[in-house]
Amino acid sequence: MARDEIIELRHLRDEYDRARDALMAAINKHLDAGESNARIARSVDWSREYIARIRKERDGEGTTRAPESE
């Protein structure tokens, strides 16, 4: 932690990162199970196109980095 960080904000950011990692893992699990982009998108309030991008990137058709949140 940098000496001039606000501890409360750093902890909340760390919590956000853990939650996002868990969300992406769950999305990938449901993609693996054959769930539709539309149903996943509705469940997380993201667009079908964004879920399609995640699917495409994880299948090696895009960049190797996970997309950033909308």
N, C-alpha and C positions, 0 to 999 in steps of 0.2 A: 504494500500500500504506500502510495506517495505521501510524503509528510504533510502536504496541504490538502489532502482529500477530506471530504465530509463523510464521516463514518456511516451515518444513516444512509446516505445516498449510495455509498459503495456497497453496503449490505443489500440494499434493494436491487441494485444492478446485478449483483451476484445471484440473488434469488430469481430475477428475471431470466438470466442466462440459463440457470438450471431448469426453469419451467419451459423455456423455449426448446432446450435440448430434449426434454421429455415429450413435448408436443410433437416435435419433428420425428422422434422415434415412433410415437404412436401413429402418426400419419403414414410413415413408411410401413408399419405393420399392417395397416388397413389397405394400403396400396398393394402389398404382397398378397393379401387375402382376396384381391380382385374387386375391392369396393370401388364404386364410381367416383370420378372426380367431383361430380356435382354433390353427392351426399357428403363426402368429406368436407368440401368447401362450405356447405351449409352448416356443418357441425362446428366449424372454427371461424365462421364469418369472414372467409376469404373467397376470392373469385375462383370459378372453375379453371380459368386460365392459369392462375397462380399454382393451383394444385397440379395442373398438367405440366407446368414448368418444373415443379419439384419431381414429378414422375420422370420426365424426360432427362433431367440432370442426374438423377440417381441411377438411371438406366444407361448412363454413359453417352447420351445423345447431346449433352450440353457441356457446360463447364464442370470441373470437379468440385467446385465450392458450392455449398448449400446456398440457395437464394436468401436474400435478406427479406425481412418481413415487409409486407405492404404498408 
